[in-house]
Amino acid sequence: MANDIGAVLQAKGSAVRTVAPDDTVLDAVRQMNAASVGSLVVMDADELVGIFTERDVLVRLVEQRRDPADTRVREVMTDDPLCVGPDTSVEDTMILMTENHCRHVPVLEGAELRGVVSVGDLIRWTVRDRDVRLDRLLRAMRLPVRRDSGSATESSES
């Protein structure tokens, strides 16, 4: 089983929720709530210009007592977000996200947006990968053991 971000996107899907930089924060938050997501990728035409997250709402809007109906996403988004490529390993992505204190990472192939992965996506993937490896190990332990005489016997523990 591949253990890179491309495999994670293939399993979870690559649909991406986006917002324009001139949209209001109120509209962006409504979109996030309707989709039950914690971030939106900020796109200006076909160019990724930022990411808008729940943390941006708390730190740059609520704490500063700004009106979400009058504030544009570009005013409070995270510019130049951390991005990874589809070939980046899940482990390396988890390390990058932990070190940079981010929960959502856009996935770019060249300049093209391929998807977004969240900490939750990576935890689910890691647990699934562990379960697959464990299942393979258990199946391997149940395989017949060949003896020099050519007869096959089941191994069992008592």
C-alpha positions in Angstrom: 0.0 0.0 0.0 1.4 3.4 -1.0 2.1 5.7 1.8 2.1 9.1 0.2 -0.2 12.0 0.0 -1.4 11.0 -3.5 -2.7 7.7 -2.1 -4.5 9.6 0.7 -6.2 11.8 -1.8 -7.1 8.9 -4.0 -8.8 7.2 -1.0 -10.6 10.3 0.5 -11.3 12.1 -2.8 -9.7 15.3 -4.1 -12.7 17.6 -4.0 -11.6 21.0 -2.7 -13.7 23.7 -1.1 -12.5 27.1 -2.3 -13.2 30.8 -1.7 -12.3 34.0 -3.5 -10.1 36.5 -1.7 -12.8 39.2 -2.1 -15.6 37.1 -0.6 -16.8 38.1 2.8 -15.7 36.2 5.9 -19.4 35.6 6.7 -19.9 33.9 3.3 -16.7 31.8 3.8 -17.8 30.7 7.3 -21.2 29.8 6.1 -19.6 27.6 3.4 -17.3 26.0 5.9 -20.2 25.2 8.2 -22.4 23.9 5.4 -19.6 21.5 4.3 -18.4 20.7 7.8 -14.8 21.6 7.0 -12.2 23.5 8.9 -10.6 25.4 6.0 -11.1 26.8 2.5 -8.4 27.2 -0.1 -8.3 30.8 -1.3 -8.1 30.9 -5.1 -7.7 34.0 -7.3 -8.7 32.6 -10.7 -6.5 29.5 -11.0 -3.9 30.6 -8.5 -3.7 29.5 -4.9 -3.2 32.7 -2.8 -3.9 31.5 0.7 -5.9 29.3 3.0 -8.7 30.4 5.3 -9.1 28.4 8.5 -11.0 28.3 11.7 -7.9 29.6 13.4 -7.9 32.6 11.1 -11.5 33.3 12.2 -10.6 33.2 15.9 -7.3 35.1 15.8 -7.8 37.6 13.1 -11.5 38.2 13.3 -13.1 37.4 16.6 -10.2 38.5 18.8 -9.9 41.8 16.8 -13.7 42.3 17.0 -14.1 42.6 13.2 -17.4 42.3 11.5 -17.5 39.1 9.3 -20.0 40.7 7.0 -17.7 43.6 6.2 -14.3 41.8 6.3 -12.9 40.2 3.2 -11.2 36.8 3.3 -8.0 38.4 1.9 -7.7 40.5 5.0 -7.6 37.6 7.5 -6.5 34.5 5.5 -3.1 32.8 5.9 -0.9 34.0 3.0 1.6 31.6 1.4 0.3 28.4 3.2 2.5 25.4 3.7 1.9 23.0 0.7 3.0 19.5 -0.1 3.1 17.4 -3.3 1.3 14.2 -4.0 4.6 12.3 -3.7 5.3 13.6 -0.2 5.1 10.8 2.4 2.4 10.8 5.0 5.0 10.7 7.7 6.8 13.8 6.3 3.5 15.6 6.0 2.6 14.9 9.6 6.0 16.2 10.7 5.6 19.4 8.7 2.1 20.0 10.0 3.2 19.4 13.6 6.2 21.6 13.3 4.3 24.4 11.6 1.2 24.1 13.8 -1.2 23.7 10.9 -4.2 21.4 10.5 -4.9 21.7 6.8 -2.4 21.5 3.9 -3.1 22.1 0.2 -1.6 19.5 -2.1 0.0 21.0 -5.3 1.4 19.3 -8.3 3.4 22.0 -9.9 1.1 25.0 -9.7 -2.1 22.9 -9.9 -4.2 22.3 -6.8 -4.8 18.6 -6.4 -6.6 18.5 -3.0 -6.3 19.3 0.7 -5.3 17.0 3.5 -6.1 17.5 7.2 -4.6 16.1 10.3 -7.7 14.0 10.6 -7.2 12.6 7.1 -3.6 11.6 8.0 -4.6 10.0 11.3 -7.3 8.0 9.6 -4.8 6.9 6.9 -2.2 5.9 9.5 -4.8 3.8 11.4 -6.0 2.2 8.2 -2.4 1.5 7.1 -1.7 -0.1 10.5 -4.8 -2.2 10.3 -3.9 -3.4 6.8 -0.4 -4.4 7.9 -1.8 -6.1 11.0 -4.3 -8.0 8.9 -1.6 -9.1 6.5 0.6 -10.3 9.4 -2.3 -12.2 11.0 -3.1 -13.9 7.7 0.6 -14.8 7.2 0.7 -16.4 10.6 -2.3 -18.6 9.6 -0.6 -19.9 6.4 0.4 -23.5 6.3 4.0 -24.1 7.4 5.9 -26.3 5.0 8.1 -29.0 6.5 11.1 -30.7 4.9 9.0 -33.8 4.2 6.7 -31.7 2.0 3.6 -32.0 4.2 1.8 -28.8 5.2 0.6 -28.3 8.7 -1.3 -25.4 10.3 0.7 -23.6 13.0 -1.2 -22.7 16.1 -0.5 -21.3 19.5 -1.8 -22.9 22.7 
